[in-house]
Amino acid sequence: MELDNRTLLLVVTFSSAVQTAAMFYVWRMQLRERSVALLTIGFALITVGTVLIAMRPALPPILTVVVGNAMVIGGQALCALAICEFTGRSVPMSYPIWLAGFTAAILAIFTFASPNIGIRIVVVSILIPLSLLPAILALCSTPAGALRRTHWPVAGVLVFHCVFALARSTATAIGGTPGDFFASNLITAAWFLESFAAINLTALGLILMISQRLQIELDRQASYDGLTGALNRRAFERVADGEWSRAVRHDLALSVLVLNLDRFKALNDTYGHDAGDIWLKSFAELTRGLLRREDLLCRYGGEEFIALLPQTPVQAAIQVADRIRRSVEGMRISHNGRDIAVTVSIGVATWNETVTDLKSMIAAADRALYRAKAAGRNRVESSEGN
């Protein structure tokens, strides 16, 4: 049974239109970010381009050949740009514009100056991989981790589409020039079927990528304090319980610091809450820079923070705490033309035979913190020996 190529192209067009609507829905309902908007526009350009191509010979060749194919190539390049932006890569916004313009110029030459449908097919088939190459490189360079599970399959679909396009170009060059674009032709029919599959699989993969990005952001918001980027209390307790169990099971050292900015209420009252927020954020950034990657920093509430230090005995923990204290003492923030200084008091506790659980260790560090406050602030006190 022969497949009607015009019908196949209409199926491709309809599929592209459906995916355009899906991208628009995702943009409206979930992220509203620029890369998703660019994907929507790119799929829309591909849809309009295939509609124009399908209108041969009802419309003039300038629309059905030149403009239609230029929109398809430009739309694919815009989707590639959007994917690069989504993955954090940089591609000039002019890239799809120049590629669409180049496509239009070449097709105009081989439509009007030197008509040759075979060369047009070869040119378009070669330009498709060129338009998608930045996206493939961006997706394939995704580092090891959860993102690969969605990025690499999309890259695989795009690679297969590009290889199929180059195979179509080679087959056309070897097999001769078709007399009519919509004439019964196995190569063209296979191309339309593959394009149908590529559009749907790519769109599905992109939606999964977007959904994964949204889930990661929701997880981040659920686990981290929005102002300081430190773990929130619930997330800290969940992770810290695991560290406590590991320390007890393997008899490893485990220390905790309770950090409290001195006279922070007076700072807010004097300079305003904006200055207080800047100090909290700056303090968290400074402290993270002085901790190891495996250490946990949590904003426990207000101006109080907790740092959990796995495999760290008490003396090493005291040294870490004093390094933080001295660094904060020497730091200033500028707000409304004024330099503002703050100090920090820190209580230290370590797991030992008198500490039965994580909660009691934090309570011991908290008691040490209050001794540091009572002794004049800007101090480090340990729970050892008390």
C-alpha positions in Angstrom: 0.0 0.0 0.0 1.4 3.4 -1.0 1.4 6.3 1.5 0.2 9.7 0.2 3.1 12.1 1.0 0.8 15.2 1.2 -1.3 13.4 3.8 1.8 12.4 5.8 2.9 16.1 5.8 -0.4 17.2 7.0 -0.1 14.6 9.9 3.3 16.1 10.7 1.8 19.6 10.6 -1.0 18.6 12.9 1.4 16.9 15.3 3.6 20.0 15.4 0.6 22.2 16.1 -0.4 20.0 19.0 3.1 20.1 20.5 3.0 23.9 20.1 -0.1 24.1 22.1 1.4 21.7 24.7 4.5 23.9 25.1 2.3 27.0 25.4 0.3 25.3 28.1 3.5 24.3 30.0 4.7 27.9 29.8 1.5 29.3 31.1 0.8 26.8 33.8 4.3 26.1 35.2 7.5 28.0 34.6 6.8 31.1 32.5 10.5 31.3 31.7 12.1 32.6 28.6 13.5 29.2 27.3 10.0 27.6 27.4 8.5 30.6 25.6 11.2 30.3 22.9 10.4 26.6 22.6 6.7 27.5 22.0 7.7 30.1 19.4 10.0 27.6 17.7 7.4 24.9 17.4 4.9 27.5 16.1 7.3 28.5 13.4 7.8 24.8 12.4 4.0 24.4 12.3 3.4 27.5 10.1 6.4 26.5 7.9 5.0 22.9 7.3 1.6 24.4 6.5 3.1 26.6 3.8 5.1 23.6 2.4 1.9 21.6 2.3 0.1 24.3 0.3 2.0 23.6 -2.9 1.0 24.4 -5.6 -2.0 26.4 -4.4 0.4 29.2 -3.2 3.4 30.7 -5.0 6.9 29.0 -4.6 8.2 32.1 -2.7 5.9 31.1 0.2 5.7 27.3 -0.2 9.4 26.7 -0.9 11.4 29.6 0.3 9.5 31.0 3.3 8.1 27.7 4.4 11.5 25.9 4.6 13.2 29.0 6.1 10.6 29.0 8.9 11.1 25.3 9.6 14.9 25.6 9.8 14.6 28.9 11.8 12.1 27.3 14.1 14.4 24.3 14.8 17.3 26.6 15.4 15.2 28.6 17.8 14.2 25.4 19.7 17.9 24.5 19.8 18.7 28.0 21.2 15.9 27.5 23.9 17.4 24.1 24.9 20.8 25.6 25.2 19.4 28.4 27.4 17.4 25.9 29.5 20.6 23.9 30.1 22.7 27.0 31.0 24.6 27.2 27.7 24.9 30.4 25.6 24.0 30.7 21.9 23.5 34.1 20.2 19.9 35.1 19.6 21.0 35.9 16.0 21.7 32.3 15.3 18.2 31.2 14.2 17.8 34.5 12.3 20.9 34.1 10.2 20.3 30.4 9.6 16.7 31.1 8.4 18.0 33.9 6.2 20.7 31.7 4.7 18.1 29.0 4.0 15.8 31.4 2.3 18.7 32.8 0.1 19.9 29.3 -1.0 16.4 28.1 -1.8 15.5 31.3 -3.7 18.5 30.6 -6.0 17.5 27.0 -6.7 13.9 27.9 -7.0 14.0 30.9 -9.4 17.5 31.4 -10.7 18.5 27.8 -11.3 15.5 25.6 -10.4 16.5 22.2 -9.0 14.3 20.4 -6.5 17.0 17.8 -5.8 19.5 20.4 -4.7 16.9 22.0 -2.5 16.2 18.7 -0.7 19.9 18.1 -0.2 20.5 21.7 1.1 17.5 21.5 3.6 18.6 18.1 4.7 22.1 19.3 5.5 20.8 22.5 7.3 18.7 20.5 9.7 21.7 19.0 11.6 23.3 22.4 11.5 20.2 24.0 13.2 20.1 21.3 15.9 23.8 20.9 16.6 24.0 23.4 19.5 21.1 21.6 21.3 22.7 18.2 20.9 26.0 19.5 22.2 24.3 21.1 25.2 22.3 18.1 26.1 25.2 15.6 25.7 27.4 17.8 27.9 25.1 17.4 30.9 27.2 16.2 33.9 26.5 12.9 35.6 23.4 12.9 37.7 19.6 12.9 37.6 19.4 15.4 34.7 21.0 12.9 32.3 17.9 10.7 32.5 15.9 13.3 30.6 18.6 15.2 28.7 20.3 12.3 27.0 17.2 10.7 25.5 16.2 14.0 23.9 19.8 14.3 22.5 19.4 10.7 21.2 16.2 11.6 19.3 17.8 14.7 17.8 20.9 12.8 16.8 18.8 10.2 15.0 16.8 12.9 13.3 20.0 14.5 12.0 21.4 11.2 10.8 18.1 10.5 9.0 18.2 13.9 7.4 21.8 13.3 6.2 20.8 9.9 4.9 17.9 11.5 3.0 20.3 14.0 1.5 22.6 11.2 0.4 19.8 9.1 -1.0 18.5 12.0 -3.0 21.9 12.8 -4.4 22.5 9.2 -5.4 18.9 8.3 -6.4 18.3 11.3 -8.6 16.0 14.3 -8.5 12.3 13.6 -7.9 10.0 15.3 -10.4 7.4 16.4 -7.8 7.9 16.9 -4.1 4.6 15.1 -3.3 5.0 12.3 -5.9 5.0 8.7 -4.6 8.5 8.4 -3.2 9.7 6.0 -0.5 12.4 8.4 0.7 10.0 11.3 1.1 7.4 9.1 2.8 10.1 7.7 5.2 11.2 11.3 5.9 7.7 12.4 6.9 7.1 9.4 9.1 10.4 9.9 10.9 9.7 13.6 11.3 6.4 12.8 12.9 8.1 10.5 15.4 10.9 13.0 16.0 8.5 15.9 16.7 6.4 13.9 19.2 9.4 12.2 21.0 11.3 15.5 21.2 8.3 17.4 22.6 7.7 14.6 25.1 11.3 14.6 26.2 11.3 18.4 26.5 8.2 18.3 28.7 9.9 15.7 30.9 12.9 18.0 31.1 10.8 21.0 32.1 8.9 18.9 34.7 12.1 17.6 36.2 13.4 21.2 36.4 10.2 22.2 38.2 10.5 19.3 40.6 14.1 20.2 41.4 13.1 23.8 42.1 10.2 22.6 44.3 12.5 20.3 46.2 15.0 23.2 46.6 12.3 25.5 48.0 11.1 22.8 50.3 14.7 22.1 51.7 16.5 25.5 51.7 15.9 28.9 53.3 14.9 31.3 50.6 17.0 34.2 51.9 20.3 32.6 53.0 20.4 29.4 50.9 21.1 27.4 54.0 19.1 24.2 54.8 15.8 24.9 56.5 15.0 23.2 59.8 13.0 20.3 58.5 15.5 19.4 55.8 18.4 19.7 58.3 16.8 17.4 60.8 16.2 14.8 58.1 19.8 14.8 56.8 21.3 15.3 60.3 19.5 12.2 61.6 21.2 10.2 58.9 24.6 11.6 59.9 23.9 10.8 63.5 23.0 7.2 62.7 26.2 6.8 60.6 28.4 8.3 63.4 26.9 6.0 66.1 27.0 2.9 63.8 30.7 3.4 62.8 31.8 5.1 66.1 32.8 8.3 64.2 33.2 11.8 65.7 30.4 14.2 65.1 30.2 17.8 66.3 27.6 20.6 66.1 27.9 24.4 66.2 25.0 26.6 67.2 25.7 30.1 65.9 23.8 33.3 66.9 24.5 36.8 65.6 25.0 39.2 68.5 22.5 42.0 69.1 20.8 41.3 65.8 17.5 42.9 67.0 19.3 46.2 67.7 20.8 46.0 64.2 17.3 45.6 62.6 15.9 48.4 64.8 18.8 50.8 64.0 19.4 50.1 60.3 16.2 48.4 59.1 15.3 44.9 58.2 16.9 45.2 54.7 20.3 45.6 56.4 19.5 42.6 58.6 18.6 40.5 55.6 21.9 41.5 53.9 23.8 40.5 57.0 22.0 37.1 57.3 22.7 36.3 53.6 26.4 37.5 53.9 26.9 35.5 57.1 25.5 32.3 55.5 27.8 32.8 52.4 30.8 33.4 54.6 30.1 30.4 56.8 29.5 28.1 53.9 32.9 29.1 52.5 34.6 28.1 55.8 32.9 24.7 56.0 33.7 21.6 54.1 31.4 20.2 51.4 30.2 17.4 53.7 29.3 19.8 56.5 25.7 21.0 56.9 24.6 24.6 57.5 21.0 25.3 58.6 19.1 28.4 59.4 17.4 27.2 62.5 15.3 30.3 63.0 15.8 34.1 62.9 19.5 34.9 63.3 20.3 31.4 64.7 22.2 28.9 62.5 23.4 25.3 63.1 26.4 23.7 61.5 26.8 19.9 61.7 30.4 18.7 61.2 30.7 14.9 60.4 33.9 13.1 61.5 35.0 16.2 63.5 36.2 15.9 67.1 35.7 18.6 69.6 39.0 20.5 69.3 38.7 20.6 65.5 35.1 21.9 65.8 36.3 24.6 68.2 38.9 25.7 65.7 36.3 25.8 62.9 34.0 27.9 65.2 36.7 30.3 66.1 37.7 30.7 62.4 34.1 31.6 61.7 33.9 34.0 64.7 37.1 35.9 63.6 36.0 36.1 60.0 32.6 37.6 61.0 34.3 40.0 63.4 36.4 41.3 60.5 33.5 41.6 58.0 31.5 44.7 57.2 28.5 45.2 55.0 27.6 48.5 53.3 24.0 49.7 53.5 22.8 53.2 52.6 26.3 54.5 52.7 27.1 53.1 56.1 29.4 50.2 57.1 27.7 47.8 59.5 29.6 45.3 61.7 28.2 42.3 63.6 29.8 39.7 65.8 28.7 36.1 66.4 28.6 33.8 69.5 29.0 30.1 69.0 28.3 27.1 71.1 30.1 23.8 70.3 29.1 20.2 71.3 30.3 16.8 70.3 28.8 13.3 70.5 30.0 11.5 73.6 28.7 9.0 76.2 26.6 11.7 77.8 24.8 12.6 74.6 22.2 10.1 73.7 20.7 11.6 70.5 21.0 14.5 68.0 18.5 16.6 69.9 20.5 16.4 73.2 23.7 17.3 71.3 22.1 20.4 69.9 20.7 21.3 73.3 24.3 21.0 74.8 25.6 23.3 72.1 22.8 25.7 72.8 23.7 25.8 76.5 27.3 26.5 75.5 26.0 29.3 73.3 24.2 31.0 76.2 27.4 30.9 78.2 29.2 32.6 75.3 26.5 35.3 75.4 26.7 35.7 79.1 30.5 36.0 79.0 30.3 39.0 76.7 29.4 37.7 73.3 31.7 37.3 70.2 33.0 34.1 71.9 33.2 30.4 71.3 32.2 28.1 74.2 32.2 24.3 74.3 29.9 21.9 76.2 32.9 19.7 77.1 33.4 19.3 80.8 29.9 20.7 81.7 
